[in-house]
Amino acid sequence: SIAYVVMGIRIGLDTHRRISTGGAAFSAVINWLRDEVIAELRVWDIELTKQPEMIVRYGEDLSKTVDYALLHQGKVVAVIEINFYTGGGSKPSEVSRAYADLSTKFAARSIPFIWITDGRGWRDMQNVVREMPRQVPNVYTTKQARQHLASDLRALLS
């Protein structure tokens, strides 16, 4: 049911072009959430468009293909990465460190780096979970994103 999907339970990884995005069910929740956030921002006269799998520059010779870029009048104003983990281990820890570095580099270009991540894999990694908000300021679970992402984006973009 959708309640289980939203809570991040019972979502299995399936074959997906982009690794660790959580399969079709998680991606559907994220797509719905992203569309809702964009609609809510329109109420505040913030017009955004979304571009999936966009290459975004974050340095002179550095770029990253992000899961989603949010654009205002053709300019990238935020980037979003999504990940879902069914198990702990080195992969989530390594991604967390890599995203901390990317967050800093995108911030230097005034582009907020948003990370939406979920899954039971984080339950066994409380030390990494405690560090994440310090390293990546805009990190959300699906529940947190639903509750706060639109207002946080409004504050970041205003």
C-alpha positions as CSV (number, residue, x, y, z in Angstrom):
1,S,0.0,0.0,0.0
2,I,1.0,3.6,-0.4
3,A,1.3,4.0,3.4
4,Y,4.1,1.4,3.4
5,V,5.8,3.1,0.5
6,V,5.7,6.5,2.1
7,M,7.2,5.1,5.4
8,G,10.0,3.6,3.4
9,I,9.0,0.0,4.2
10,R,8.6,-2.9,1.7
11,I,10.3,-1.1,-1.1
12,G,12.6,-3.5,-2.8
13,L,15.4,-2.5,-5.1
14,D,14.7,-3.4,-8.7
15,T,16.7,-3.0,-11.9
16,H,17.0,0.7,-12.3
17,R,19.2,2.9,-14.6
18,R,20.6,4.8,-11.6
19,I,22.0,2.8,-8.7
20,S,20.5,3.1,-5.2
21,T,17.4,5.1,-6.2
22,G,15.2,2.5,-4.6
23,G,13.3,1.1,-7.5
24,A,10.0,2.0,-9.1
25,A,8.0,2.4,-5.9
26,F,10.4,4.8,-4.1
27,S,11.0,6.7,-7.4
28,A,7.2,7.1,-7.7
29,V,6.9,8.6,-4.2
30,I,9.8,10.9,-4.9
31,N,8.3,12.0,-8.3
32,W,4.9,12.7,-6.5
33,L,6.7,14.6,-3.7
34,R,8.8,16.6,-6.2
35,D,5.7,17.6,-8.2
36,E,3.8,18.6,-5.0
37,V,6.8,20.7,-3.8
38,I,6.9,22.5,-7.2
39,A,3.1,23.1,-7.1
40,E,3.4,24.5,-3.5
41,L,6.2,26.9,-4.5
42,R,4.0,28.2,-7.4
43,V,1.6,29.4,-4.7
44,W,4.5,31.6,-3.4
45,D,5.2,32.8,-7.0
46,I,8.3,30.7,-7.3
47,E,8.2,29.0,-10.7
48,L,10.4,26.0,-11.0
49,T,10.8,23.3,-13.6
50,K,12.4,20.0,-13.0
51,Q,15.0,18.2,-15.2
52,P,15.8,14.6,-14.4
53,E,19.3,13.3,-14.8
54,M,20.9,16.6,-15.7
55,I,24.6,17.3,-15.9
56,V,25.3,20.2,-13.6
57,R,28.7,22.0,-13.3
58,Y,30.0,22.6,-9.8
59,G,33.5,23.6,-10.6
60,E,35.7,24.8,-13.4
61,D,36.2,21.4,-14.9
62,L,33.8,19.4,-12.6
63,S,30.3,18.3,-13.2
64,K,27.8,15.7,-11.8
65,T,24.8,14.0,-13.3
66,V,22.2,14.7,-10.6
67,D,18.9,12.8,-10.2
68,Y,17.0,16.0,-10.5
69,A,17.8,19.6,-11.1
70,L,15.3,22.4,-10.3
71,L,15.5,25.3,-12.7
72,H,14.1,28.9,-12.5
73,Q,14.1,30.7,-15.9
74,G,16.5,28.1,-17.3
75,K,19.1,28.5,-14.4
76,V,19.8,25.6,-12.0
77,V,18.7,26.8,-8.5
78,A,18.9,23.5,-6.7
79,V,20.0,19.9,-7.3
80,I,18.4,16.8,-5.7
81,E,19.9,13.3,-5.2
82,I,17.8,10.4,-4.0
83,N,18.9,7.1,-2.5
84,F,17.2,4.2,-0.7
85,Y,19.1,1.7,1.2
86,T,17.7,-1.7,2.3
87,G,21.0,-2.5,4.1
88,G,23.8,-0.8,5.9
89,G,27.4,-1.1,5.2
90,S,30.1,0.8,3.4
91,K,27.9,2.1,0.4
92,P,25.7,4.5,2.5
93,S,28.7,5.7,4.4
94,E,30.7,6.4,1.3
95,V,27.8,8.1,-0.4
96,S,27.3,10.3,2.7
97,R,31.0,11.4,2.5
98,A,30.8,12.0,-1.2
99,Y,27.6,14.0,-0.9
100,A,29.2,16.1,1.9
101,D,31.9,17.1,-0.5
102,L,29.4,17.8,-3.3
103,S,27.2,19.8,-1.0
104,T,30.1,22.1,-0.2
105,K,31.1,22.5,-3.8
106,F,27.6,23.2,-5.0
107,A,27.1,25.7,-2.1
108,A,30.2,27.6,-3.3
109,R,28.2,28.2,-6.5
110,S,25.1,29.1,-4.5
111,I,23.3,26.0,-5.6
112,P,21.6,24.1,-2.7
113,F,22.4,20.3,-2.7
114,I,19.4,18.4,-1.5
115,W,19.6,14.7,-0.5
116,I,16.5,12.7,0.0
117,T,17.3,9.3,1.4
118,D,15.4,6.6,3.2
119,G,15.3,2.9,3.9
120,R,15.8,0.5,6.7
121,G,19.6,0.4,5.9
122,W,20.0,3.6,7.9
123,R,18.7,2.0,11.1
124,D,22.0,0.2,11.8
125,M,24.1,3.2,10.9
126,Q,23.2,5.7,13.6
127,N,26.7,7.2,13.8
128,V,26.4,8.1,10.1
129,V,22.9,9.4,10.5
130,R,24.0,11.7,13.3
131,E,26.7,13.2,11.2
132,M,24.7,13.6,8.0
133,P,23.0,17.0,8.8
134,R,26.3,18.5,9.7
135,Q,27.9,17.3,6.5
136,V,24.9,17.8,4.2
137,P,22.6,20.5,5.6
138,N,19.7,19.7,3.3
139,V,19.2,16.0,3.9
140,Y,15.7,14.6,4.3
141,T,13.8,11.3,4.7
142,T,10.7,11.1,2.6
143,K,8.6,12.0,5.6
144,Q,10.8,15.1,6.4
145,A,10.8,16.1,2.7
146,R,7.0,16.0,2.6
147,Q,6.7,18.1,5.8
148,H,9.5,20.6,5.2
149,L,11.0,20.6,1.7
150,A,8.8,23.3,0.1
151,S,9.2,25.8,2.9
152,D,12.9,25.1,3.1
153,L,13.3,25.6,-0.6
154,R,11.3,28.8,-0.4
155,A,13.7,30.1,2.3
156,L,16.8,29.0,0.3
157,L,15.5,30.6,-3.0
158,S,14.1,33.8,-1.6
